Amino acid sequence: STMLEAGGAIAQGISDNSTAKQQARGLKMEGAAAYAAANIESSRVREVGQAIEGSNKVALADSGVDMNSASALDIARKNARDNELDALMTMHQGSLTKWSKDNQARQVKYQGKMALINGGIKAAAAISKGVEKAATAGVGGG
């Protein structure tokens, strides 16, 4: 019974550690996917912004605005900055999501390692208890 208890504790620790490693891999994959999606989305934001900016320039030029005037250039620069900020915020959000998932993965892996250690401790305690029982039974049995 002592050996079964010890073996069960070790097996449970190994199983919990294996599960934690698998969960950590999944979390890291989620983080990488979020980062990749943010990269794609930021490129799309830039492209859409540039297309809108081009349409605005054409519309302003068609209405007779001098595109080399200070106010027209200021508007174009502001639109370009706003567009780039949107793209950067998208990338930043992707980076934060990746960081969060990576951090969760580290925590899950740590929990798995602790489960493995606890399994070993429980096994050692069970064996120690069994040895103590055997020793007291040997002394009392005489």
C-alpha positions as CSV (number, residue, x, y, z in Angstrom):
1,S,0.0,0.0,0.0
2,T,2.9,2.4,0.8
3,M,4.5,1.8,-2.6
4,L,1.2,2.2,-4.4
5,E,0.6,5.5,-2.6
6,A,4.1,6.7,-3.4
7,G,3.8,5.5,-7.0
8,G,0.4,7.2,-7.3
9,A,1.8,10.5,-6.0
10,I,4.7,10.5,-8.4
11,A,2.4,9.5,-11.3
12,Q,0.0,12.3,-10.4
13,G,2.9,14.8,-10.3
14,I,4.1,13.7,-13.7
15,S,0.6,13.8,-15.2
16,D,0.0,17.3,-13.8
17,N,3.3,18.5,-15.1
18,S,2.6,17.1,-18.5
19,T,-0.8,18.8,-18.6
20,A,0.8,22.1,-17.5
21,K,3.4,21.9,-20.3
22,Q,0.7,21.3,-22.9
23,Q,-1.4,24.2,-21.6
24,A,1.7,26.4,-21.6
25,R,2.4,25.5,-25.3
26,G,-1.2,26.4,-26.1
27,L,-0.9,29.7,-24.4
28,K,2.3,30.6,-26.2
29,M,0.7,29.7,-29.5
30,E,-2.3,32.0,-28.7
31,G,0.2,34.8,-27.9
32,A,2.1,34.3,-31.2
33,A,-1.2,34.2,-33.1
34,A,-2.4,37.4,-31.5
35,Y,0.9,39.1,-32.4
36,A,0.8,37.9,-36.0
37,A,-2.8,39.0,-36.3
38,A,-1.9,42.4,-34.9
39,N,0.9,42.7,-37.4
40,I,-1.4,41.9,-40.3
41,E,-4.1,44.3,-39.0
42,S,-1.6,47.1,-38.5
43,S,-0.5,46.7,-42.2
44,R,-4.2,46.8,-43.2
45,V,-4.8,49.9,-41.1
46,R,-1.8,51.6,-42.8
47,E,-3.1,50.6,-46.3
48,V,-6.6,51.8,-45.6
49,G,-5.3,55.1,-44.1
50,Q,-3.1,55.7,-47.1
51,A,-6.0,55.0,-49.5
52,I,-8.2,57.4,-47.6
53,E,-5.4,60.0,-47.5
54,G,-5.1,59.7,-51.3
55,S,-8.8,60.0,-51.8
56,N,-8.8,63.1,-49.6
57,K,-6.0,64.7,-51.6
58,V,-7.8,64.1,-54.9
59,A,-11.0,65.5,-53.4
60,L,-9.3,68.6,-52.1
61,A,-7.4,69.1,-55.4
62,D,-10.6,68.7,-57.4
63,S,-12.3,71.4,-55.2
64,G,-9.5,73.8,-56.0
65,V,-7.4,73.6,-52.8
66,D,-3.7,74.2,-53.4
67,M,-2.1,70.9,-52.1
68,N,1.2,72.7,-51.5
69,S,-0.4,75.3,-49.1
70,A,0.5,75.1,-45.5
71,S,-3.0,74.2,-44.3
72,A,-3.4,71.4,-46.8
73,L,0.0,70.0,-45.9
74,D,-0.8,70.3,-42.2
75,I,-4.0,68.3,-42.7
76,A,-2.2,65.6,-44.7
77,R,0.5,65.3,-42.1
78,K,-2.0,65.1,-39.3
79,N,-3.9,62.4,-41.1
80,A,-0.7,60.5,-41.8
81,R,0.3,60.7,-38.1
82,D,-3.2,59.6,-36.9
83,N,-3.1,56.7,-39.3
84,E,0.4,55.6,-38.1
85,L,-0.8,56.0,-34.5
86,D,-3.7,53.6,-35.2
87,A,-1.3,51.1,-36.7
88,L,1.1,51.4,-33.8
89,M,-1.7,51.0,-31.2
90,T,-2.8,47.8,-33.1
91,M,0.7,46.4,-32.9
92,H,1.0,47.5,-29.2
93,Q,-2.2,45.6,-28.4
94,G,-0.9,42.5,-30.1
95,S,2.4,42.8,-28.2
96,L,0.5,43.2,-24.9
97,T,-1.6,40.1,-25.7
98,K,1.5,38.1,-26.6
99,W,3.3,39.2,-23.4
100,S,0.2,38.3,-21.3
101,K,-0.1,34.8,-22.9
102,D,3.6,34.2,-22.5
103,N,3.4,35.2,-18.8
104,Q,0.4,32.9,-18.3
105,A,2.4,30.1,-19.9
106,R,5.3,30.7,-17.5
107,Q,3.0,30.5,-14.6
108,V,1.3,27.3,-15.8
109,K,4.7,25.7,-16.4
110,Y,5.8,26.7,-12.9
111,Q,2.6,25.2,-11.4
112,G,3.4,22.0,-13.3
113,K,6.9,21.9,-11.9
114,M,5.5,22.4,-8.4
115,A,3.0,19.6,-9.0
116,L,5.9,17.3,-9.9
117,I,7.9,18.4,-6.8
118,N,4.8,17.9,-4.6
119,G,4.3,14.4,-6.1
120,G,7.9,13.6,-5.1
121,I,7.4,15.0,-1.6
122,K,4.1,13.0,-1.1
123,A,5.8,9.9,-2.3
124,A,8.7,10.4,0.1
125,A,6.2,11.0,2.9
126,A,4.3,7.9,2.1
127,I,7.5,5.8,2.1
128,S,8.7,7.4,5.3
129,K,5.3,6.6,6.9
130,G,5.6,3.0,5.7
131,V,9.1,2.6,7.0
132,E,8.0,4.0,10.4
133,K,5.0,1.6,10.5
134,A,7.3,-1.3,9.7
135,A,9.8,-0.2,12.3
136,T,7.1,0.1,15.0
137,A,5.5,-3.1,14.0
138,G,8.9,-4.8,14.2
139,V,9.6,-3.4,17.7
140,G,6.1,-4.2,19.1
141,G,5.9,-7.5,17.4
142,G,9.0,-8.7,18.9
